[in-house]
Amino acid sequence: MIKLNRKKTRKLLFQKIYAMSFWDFNNDLFDESFYEGVFDFDMDKVYYTEMSDIIIRNEKFFIQILEKYAPKFKISQMNTMYVLPVYIGLAEIFYLTEEIPIKVSMNESIEIAKAFWDDSAKKIVNWVLNNVYKNYDELKELSKNPTENTDFSIFKKTS
């Protein structure tokens, strides 16, 4: 039986969505050139694909959450390294088909922030996701019909 490595797949997902914030992005080319035959574990492709789609499709909701729980930061000026782990956590908490305990999603997002950035990223991710946890029921309803209050996106053109 093949053992899928979700923890490593999350890190690869982070790298992909980080790359999407910098240039015209071609998903197929990225996957082919970056992942194929490079890693010594089996990537959880179902999770990876679903999460990529969720993050792109629900970014407006994720921005609402960041604006609500990190009001000192202007989202358009916020470091991408702070934003992306939050996006991953929110995607798992609110939209992923597979149910993952909220605390697991929170902890994994914090671990991603620690792995790829600094202590301040960890603190921001922890702050935002803890507030999401405290207000989960209210936010779950909002996640079904988020407001479209921004034209901002951290992602560049994708294809």
LINPEWO-V938129 format. One record per helix or strand of 3 or more residues. SS is the DSSP state (~ for helix, > for strand). FROM is the first residue (numbers start at 1). LEN is the number of residues. Records with the same first field share a line. If there is no record, write none. Layout:
# LINPEWO-V938129
SS: FROM-LEN  FROM-LEN
This chain:
# LINPEWO-V938129
~: 6-15  27-8  45-13  59-11  75-3  80-15  102-15  119-16  136-9
